[in-house]
Amino acid sequence: MYESKASRSIILFILITLLTTALPVAVLAQQRPADTALHKKAQAAVDTLVFPRTDSLRQVTVTASRNNLQVENGRVTMNVSNSTLATGSSVFDLLKTMPGISISQDENISLRGTEGVNVLIDGKMNYLTGKQLSDFLKGLSSDNVAKIELVTAPTAEFDAAGNAGFINIVTRRRTIRGFGIDLRSTLTRGSTWMYNENLSASINTRSLSIYGSFDYNTPNRKVKASSGNTVVEDDTSYRLQRSSISNYHINFYTWRLGADWHLAERHQLSAHYHGYFDDFTAPKEALVNRYTGADRLHSAVSTTNNIVEPYHYNAANLAWTWQIDSSAKKLTTETHYISYRNLSDALMTSITTDGATGAQTAVNALRSHQPGYITIRSAKTDLEWPHQSMVWKAGLKYAWVSNDNNYRFDSLVDNVYKEAASMSNHFLYDERISAAYLSASRTFKRTTVQAGLRIEHTDAKGYTVKGGFSNRWNYTRIFPSLSLDHQMKEHKVNLSVSRRINRPTYSDLNPVRWYTDQYFYYSGNPGLVPEMAWLLSAAFTFQQKYILTATYGLRDNYMTKRLSIDEAANAVKSQTANFRNMQRFDVLLSAPFHAGPWSMQFSGGLNYASYPIAQTTEDLTASRWAANAQVQQQLKLPGGLRFELATFIYSRELLGVYLKDELFYMDAGLRKSFLKDNLVVQCTFTDFLRTYRLRAASLSNATDYWYNDRPEAHRISLSVRYHIGGKLSSRKASSIEEQERL
């Protein structure tokens, strides 16, 4: 039922790529108006592959001197530190340009079709997922990013969570001794003015390194959206046509402080602290027109939803490292404590008017208070022990997570707010994970083999105080991994396989509701069970610069969104649910080209996904090929100027319960350095053709819901960075931390 025309796709893929390289502005710049019948076209659209979108998360940023994509030991590294395009935007904006990333309507990040993506900063887990992760990444400036690492098949020393791999964001660091101060100021114009001010400083001596930074960011944005679906009230069918504007006002404060102290010749004590405060408000306005079958306006519902959500995040860790001897024997012990608070208050008011007379017929108001508290405590010990021709690694880890969300909804009844008992509850979650691993690696001439075994025991319980719903997980799982690297003269081959787990995120478990308007809301599902998977990957590097990668994932208890109709509220309910299984295959080709002052990096990928989609009777298996292409060009101009142009093309693709529409947009940037690179000025113009859209339609017959969102991507930014004194010190990124889900 869901078949694509592969030959047509390949031809279009090649044609569009050539046109993008030669005349990038002339192709696909036309904007398509909102399609209110998008759901009706969904079935036909699956059979008409326009230009597929891939899932290989390997964005490449080009410099004229080297290829910035590297593959080694199942890890793909993309260097972005020299990119002019990584200016004036957030880390969230940087991630969404990558060919493995998909963004849902609720701004959840998906990697290879898997939500709950594990994103690390400098090798340390921030323990955020879903909306919290998106908001966190929007507050981090992309100017601070040096490279992005994708661990496609993590080995045994890494946590088993993450069925699509990990993303590690490595920030800019400098390592020379002395002192250093970096000042950065960025001014961005979108729908409003936005500011980003950063101060970083450090002192680095032989025995002590101290660093600190403070960042103030205002990643304000406006999102214009339209959507619709059909509802039935009193045996009458109504077609809903929704238009909305969301204004996000954000003051984001981030601070970091850390120190590395060499206690003795082979002993180092490290202490680090990372905190942020997000002063977040989001006034939203929506108008829902209700039409009868004859397209006659029956009534209109005007909704305002004022949201105030301050976020507080505090993370501290203490680490001790003992270099046992000069043969790289090492023992490391780390402890982490993380506290996260989300204090959310909202007031949603809806006014209904008659379609013919405009007279007011009803007023509804819903007030919510949803405080969320999450605490994470973890400790781990890792031992690295080279012996003869083998390198052994072993470790233990323990984590304890608690989640408390006592939420309440109040409805306006006779001008008095009264508790909506059916919507209010108290959700509690407690999770304890114990883990142990052992791995060994050995090099045979040009071949390196690494094998490992990890055991994790999970004891978790989620329950609601009212109604007495309870779900208990108590299980032990074994996670083997195997990786092989073979180095030839100018070529390299990597093969890896690992077993993974994807535990439900805390927000997906929490049954609290998040309303878009009175006809659509998101809700958690405390009955979710973990998703298990096998992940296989292969990579071939030709002449040390052309890279071909392939990944295959097979998942059981696959988690994705299910759309249904809440008949009591007569609203569309979006909720994560478990399905039987999911298969996904990805292949990516990356090729750099250089000609004098001009350089180009081409990345093109193809993917195939197959999984069940919920229907009113029985699940229906959807399958589809998709592809993407990215062309990044750089030109060195006279006077030390550097110009970059990036073109992104994605086809329609499956995104959970939706068929996501094609996407095309372009970014450009200009960079100039002064005073021996101590002063850098950059200008970036993102989505300068105004073509960035997020459009999708439900493939479930439970509802014909569709959406057409226009996030604010059309922006121009000017950034100035100035370095004073010695270079900033560096702290080594620790190994990837345990993947918790907030």
N, C-alpha and C positions, 0 to 999 in steps of 0.2 A: 504493500500500500504506500509505503514511504520509500520511493526509489528516485534516484537522481540520474541525470544524463551526464555520465562521466566524460564522454568525448567532448560534448559542448563545453563543459566546465574547463577542461584542459585548454581548449582553444581560446576561450575567453580569458583564462588565467594568463596565457602567454601574450595575447594582444594587449590586455590592460597593463601588464608589466612593461611592455615595450613603450606604450604610449605614456605611461607614468614617467619613465626615464627621459623620454624626449620632450614631451609637452605636458608636464604634470598639471598645469593649470587648466588645460583645455578639456580634460576628460572628467566625466561623472560629477561635474560641479552643479548640475541641476538639482534643485530641491523638489522632492515630491510632497505634495500636500497631504495633510492628515487623511488617512483612509479609514473612514468610519465603518467600513465593511471588511476590515482586515481579516477578521476571523473567517469570513466566507471565502477568502482567497488563500487561507492557510494551507488547505489540502493541495491546491494547485501550485502554490509557491514552493512546496517541498519538492515538486517534480520539475521545477524550473530553476536550476542552480545558476545564480547570477555570477558570483565569484566567491568561492568558499572561504570560510574563516577557519584558521587552524587553532591548535591548542598547545603550541610548543614553547611558550614562554621563553623565548630567547631573543630578546630585543638586542640589536647591535648598534652601538654608537661608533661612528667612524672617525679616525684621525688619519691624516695623510701618510703617517709613518708606519702604521702597524694595523693588523687585524685585531679588533678588540673582543673577539669571541674566542674562548678557549674551553676545551673539554678535557677533563682529566679525572680519573677515578670516579666516574659517575656524577661529576659536578660540572655544571656549565657556568662559566663566569663571563659576565658582560661588563666591560669597563665603560663607564659613562662620565668619568671625571672631566674629560676634555670636551664634552658636548655643550655647544652653545644653547641647545634647546632645553637643557635642564636648568632653566633660569626663570624665576618669577612664578613657578608653579609649585605644586606640592608633590610629595612622594606618591600620594594617591593618583595624581595626574600622570606621573611618570610610569607607574605600574600599569595603568589602563591602556597605555600605548603598546604593550607587549603582546605578542601573538598567542600567548597561552591564557590571557586574562579576559574574562567576560564580566561585565557589570550588570547587575539586575536592576529592576525598577526601584527596589528599596536599597540600592547601593551596596549590596553584598558583593564581595569579590569572589569569583569562581576561578579555579585553576584546573584545567582539563576536565571541566564539567563537575567539579567538586567544590561545594561551598565549605565554609569553615577553614579557609586557607591559613596556613601557619606562616606568619611573617615575623622575622627576627630582625633586630637592630644590633649590628656589631656582634652577631653570634649569640645574643641574649634574647630570650623569648619575652615579648611584652604581654603575653597572655590575653590578648584581645582578639575577638573575632566579630563577624557580622557588622552591624552598624557602629559599634564601639570602635572596631578596628578602622573602619572607613573614616570616622571622625578623627581618630588619632593620626592617621596618615595625612589627612588634610591639613593638620596643624604642623607637619614637618616639612621644611623647605627642601626641594629637590636640589638646591644649590649645594647642600652639604653632602650629597651622595657621591662616593668615589666609584663604586661598582655594585653590581647586584649578582648574587650567586644563587643558582638553582641546583639543589641537590636532587637529581632525578631518581636515584635509587639509594637512599640512605643506608649506611652500614649499621652494624649491631650497636655501636656506641651511641648512636642517635636514637631518640625516642621513636617508638613504633607508630606514633600518630601521624597522619597525613597520607592519604591514599594517592595524592598526586605529587608528592615531594614537598620540599621546603623552599621558601624564599628568604634569603638572608641579605639585608641591606647594609652595606658597609659604608660608613660615613668617612669623610675626608679626615686624614690624620697626617701629622708631620712628626718626624722622629729625631731630629737633631737636638743635641744638648743646648741648654740655655733657656731663655725666656721668649715668649712670643705672644702677640696679641693680634687677633684678626677682627676686623670690623666689616660688617656687611649691611648694606641697606638696599632694599628692593621696593620699587613703586610699581604697582600694577593697576591698570585700568580695565575694568569690565563693565558691568552694569553700575558699579560704584568704584571708588578708589579703595585700594587695598595696600597694606603696608607690611613689611617684614623687616625687622631689625634684629641683628644678631651680634653678640659679643662673645668671643671665645679667647681664653687665655690659658697659659700653662707655664710651669717651671720644671725643667728636667735636669737633674743632676746625676752623678754616678750612682747614688744610693736611693734617691727619692724622686718620684715624678708626681706632680700634682697638676690637675687640669680642672677647668670649670667652664661652663657656658650658660648663657641666658639668651632666650629667643622669644621675641614678641611677634605674633603673626595675626593678621586679620583676614583669613581666607573666606571672606563673605562671598555669597553667590546667590543667584536667582535661577530658579528652575521653572520653566513654563511647560505645562503638560496638558495633554488631552487624552481621554480614554472613554470607554463605554462598555456597556453590556446590557443584557435584557433581564428584566425581573417580572414576576407575576404577582399581582396584588388583587385579591378579591376576584379571582378568575379572569382578570384583565392583564394582558401583556403590555408592558411599557418598555420602550427603548430609551436607555439612559445615554445622554451625550454630556460628558464631563469636561470642563476646562478649569485649570487651576494655575495659580502662581504661588510659589513658595519662596520666601525671602529668608535666607539664613544669615544671621548676624553673629559673628564669632570673634571673641577676643581670646587668643590662645597663648598661654604663658608656659614655657618649657625651661626647666633648669636642670643642669647636670653638674655633679661634683664627684671627683674620684682621685685616688692616690694609689701608687704602687711603691712599696717600701721594701728594699732589699735588706732583710734582717741580717743575713750572713751571706757567705759566698754562694751557697746553693739554696737559700731560702728566700721566698718573696711573699709578702702579705699585701693583699689588694682589697680595697674597700671602695664601693661605688654606689652612688645614689642618683636616681632619675625620678623627677617629679614633673607633673604638669597640672594645670588648671585650665579648663575649657569653659569660658563664660558664654553659653550657647543659648540663643533665643531664635525661634523660628515662627513668625507669624505667617499663616497660610490662608489663602482664600480660594474657594472653589465654587463653581456654579454648575449644578446638575440640572439639565433640562430633561423633562420626562415627556416622551412622545408616545402617542398611541400608534396602532398599526398603520393608520392613514397619514402618518407623519404630521399629525396635528399636535401642537404644543398643549399638553394637558396641564402641566404645572412646572414650576421651577423651584429648586431648593438652593438657596444661597448659604454657604457654610464658611465660617471663620474658625480657625483652629490656632489658638495662641499657645505655643509650647515654650517652656522655660526649663532647660536641662543643663545645669552646671555639672561638669565632670571633674572628679578629683582622682589623681593617680599618683601613688608613691611606691617606688620600688627600690629596695636596698639589697646589696649582696656583699658577702665577705668571703674571700678566697685565700687559700694558702697553697703555695706550690713548692715542692721539694725536688730539686734536681739531684737525684740520688748519686749519680756519678757522671763522668764525662761521656759515657756511651749512650746518652739520651734516655736513661731510665728516669722516670718522672712519676711523682705522686701528687695529685691535685684533689683538694677538698673544697667544696663550695656550699654555701647556704644562701637561700633567697627568702625574702619576705616581701609580699606585694599586697597592697591595699587599694581597692578600687571602689569608688562611690559614685553612683549616678542618681542624682536627685531630680526627678522629672515631675513637673506639674503642667497640666494642660486644661484648657477650657475650650470646648467645641460647641459652637452655637449655630443652629440651623433654622432658617426662616423659609417657610414654604408659601409660595404665592400662586394664585390661580393663573393658568395660562391665557385665558381669554380676557379677564378683567384686571389682572395684576393685583387683586386684593389679597391681603395676607390671610392665610388659612390656618397656619400652625406655626408654633415656635417650640423648638426642642433645644435643650442644653445638656451637655454631659461634661462633668468635671472629674478629673483624674489626678490621683497622687500615687506615684510609682517609685518609691525609693528603692534602689538596689545596692546591696553591699556584698562584695566578694573579697575573700581573703585567701591568699595562696601562701603556703609554707612548703619549702622544698629543701632537700639536702642531697648531695651526691659526692661520690668519691670515685676517681678514675686513676688507674695505674697503667703506665706504658712501660714495657719491659723488653727491650731488644735482647735477643739471645742467639748467638751464632748467626745463622742466616735468616732467622725469623724475628718478626716484631709482634709481640703479644700485647693485647689490651684487655683490660677487665675493669668492671665497675659495678657499683651499687647506687641505687637512687630510690628516694622516697618522697612523695608529695601528698599533701593534705589540702583539699580545697573545700571551702564552705561558701554557700550562696544563700542570701536572705533577701526576699523581695515581698514585702507586705503591702500589697497594692489595694487601692480602694477607688471605686467609681461612684459618683453621685449624679442622679438625674434631677432635673428641674420639674417639680410637680406642684402645681398651684402656687407658683412663684417661690417655692421653698425647695432647697436641695435636700434630697433624701437618698440614702445609700441604695445603690443598685446591687442588691445582695447576690444576684446570679452572676454578676461580673466581677465582684470583689473576692479576693482570696489572699492567702498567705502561702507563698511557695518557698520551700526549703530544700536545699540540695547539699549533700555531703559526699565527697569522693576522696578515696585514698588509693594511691597506686604505688606498688612496690615493684622494683625492676632490678634485674641483674643481667650482665652480658659478658661474653667472652669472644674475642676475635683474634685472628692471626693473619699475618700477611708475609709473603715471601716473594723475592724477585729471582727469576730464572733468566739470566742474561737480559733479554729485552722484554720479558713478560713478567708482570706482577699480578699475583693472585691474592685476593683478600676474602676470607670467609669468616662468618660470625653467627652467633646464636644469641638471641635476646629472649628473656622470659619476663613477662609482666603479669602481675596479679592485680585485678581491679575489684574494689569493693565500694560500690556507690549506691546511694539511695536518694530518690527525688519524691517528694510528696507534698500535697496541699493540706493545709490545716482544716479548711472547710471541705466537707464532702469526703474526706478521708482517702483520697486517691493516693496510691503509693506504687512506685516502681523500683525494683531492686535489681542491681547488676552485681553479680559475684562470680567472677570467672578468672581463669588462668589461661593465657595464650602464649604460644611459642612463635617467635618471629626469626626465621633464618634469613641470611643474606649471603650473596656471592657476587664478587666483582672481579673482572679480568681485564687487564690493560696490556696491549702488545704494541711496542714501539718499533717501527721500521725506520729506514733511513730518513725518509721525508713524510712518512705517513704514520697514523696511529689508529688503533682499533680499541674500543672499549665495549664490554658486554657486562651487564649486571642484572640481577634478579633479587627481589626482596618481597617479603610478606608484610603487609601494612594493616593498620586499623584507623578508622575515622570515628571517633566518639562524638556523640551529639554535642553541639555547642550549648552553653548555658541559656542563651537567648532562645534557642530552638526548643529547649525543654520547658521553659517558663510559660505557663498558659495565659499570661497577661496579654491584653489586646493593645495594638497600636493602630489607631484610626487614621485613614486618609480623609475620609468623610463618612457620613452615616451609612453609605452603601458599600464601603470597602474597608477591610482591616486585616492586619497580620496578627497571628496568634501562635504561641508555642504549643508543643505537643509533648507532654511529660511521658508518653508511652513509647518514645523512640528507643531503638536498640542500636548498638554500634554496627558500623559498616566494616566488613572485612574485605581485603583485596590482595591480589598478587600484582606486582608491578615489574615489568620487564623493559629494559632499555638497551639500546645499542647506538654507538656513535663511531663514525669514521671520519678522520681528519686527513685530507689529501693535500700534499705539498705544504703542510703546516698552516694552511689558510682556508681551504675549502672544506666545509663541514656538513656532513649528512647525519642526522640523528633520527631515530625511530623509537617510539615508546608504545607499549601495549599494557592496558590495565583491565583486569577482570574483577568485578566487585560484587559481593553478596550483601543483601539487606541495604541496597542502594538508597541513599537519602536524597530526596529532592522535594520541590514544592508540589502540593496538591491543592487544586482550587475546588471549592464547593460552595453551595448556597446555604447560608445560615437562615433558615426559614423563619425563626423567631424574630430576627432583626431585618430580614429581607435584604441581606448584604452578602457580598462576595467575601469568602473567608480564605485567606492564603495561609497555608500551614505546611511545615515540613513533615514528610511521612516516609516510611520505609517501603521499598519495592523489592522485587525478586532479585534482579541482578542488572548489571550494566557493563557494557564493553566499550572500550575506547582505544582507537589506534591513531597515532600521530606520527607524521614524518615532516622533517624540516630540512631545507637546503639553505645554507648560508654561503655567500660568495662575495669577496671584496674585489674591487677593480680600481686601478690607479693609473693616472695619465698626467704626469707633470703636477701642476698645482691642484688638479681635480681628483677627487676620490669618491667612490660610491660603494655602499654596502647594500647588497640585495639579500633579503630573507623571504623565502617563500615556503609555505607549508600546506599540508593537506591532512585532514583528519576524518575519521569515520566514528560515529557514535550510535549505539543501539541500546535502548532501555524501555521499560514499560511506562506508560502514561495512564493515569487514572481516568476511567470513564464511568458513566452512571451504572453500567452493568458489570462488565469485566474489563480488566486492564488491556490496553492495546499497545503493542510494541512499535515504537517509532525508531526509524533508522535513517541516517542521512550522511552523505559526504559533504564536507565543507573545506574551504581553503582561504588563505590570505596571502598578501604580499606587502612587503614594506621596502621602500627604497629611501635610503638616507644618503644624501650627497653633501660633499664639503668642498669648498673652493677657497684657496688661499689667494687673497687679493693684495695689491700693492699697499705699502704702508703698514704691514703687519695685521691687516684686517682678515678675519676668517668668517665666511658665510656658510650657513648650513640650511638645507631644505630637506624636509622629511615628508614622505607621502605614505599614507596608510589606507589599504583597501581590504575590506572583509566581506565575505559573502553572507547570505543567510545561513543560520546554523541553529541547531537545537540548543536550547537553554532551559533545562528543566522541563516544566510543563509548557513552555512557550516555543514558538518558532520565531527566532529573532531575525529582524530584517538586515539587509546589507548596510554597510557603513563605509564612508569615504571622507577623509579630511586631510589637511596639510598644515604643517608647522614650519616656521622659518626663524632663523636667528643670526645675529651678527655679534662678533666679539673682537675686542681690541685690548691689548696689554700695554702697560706703561711701567716705567721705573723698574726695569728688570723683573717684570711679572709680579711686582709687589702691589700694583694697582691694576685691577681688571674691570673693564666695563663691558656689559653684555646687554643686548636688546633682543627680546624674543616676542614673536607674534604667533600665537597659537590659534588654530582653526580659523585662519584668515579668510577662508571662503565661506564660513558660516554653514558648514555642511554636517557638523557633528550632531547626530540624532540617535536616540535609543527607541526603537520601534519593535513591537512584538505582538503576537496574537496567541491566544490559548489554543492548544491542540486537544483539549479535553472537551467532551460534549456536556460536561456538567455546567459550564458557563461559556458564553461567547465573549469573554472579557478580552479587550485589546488595549494597548497603550501606545502613545506617541509622545515621548518626553524630549525636551530640549534643554539639557543641562548647560550651564554657562561655561562654554569652552572658548569663545571668541574673546581673546584678551591680548593686550600688549603690555610688556613688562620691561623695566629698566633696572638693572642691578649694578651696584658698585661695591667691589670688595677691596679692602686695603689691609696689607699685612705690615706689622711693625715688629722690629726686634728679631730675635732668633726664631727658628721654626717651631711650631707647636709640637708638643710631645705626643707620643702615641701610647695607647694602652692596647695590649693584644686582645683581640676578640676571643672570648672563650668558646668552647665547643658549643654546638647548638643545644639550647636548653630544652627542657621538657615542654611538650606542646600541650598547654592547657587551653580550654575553650571558654571564652567569656561571652 
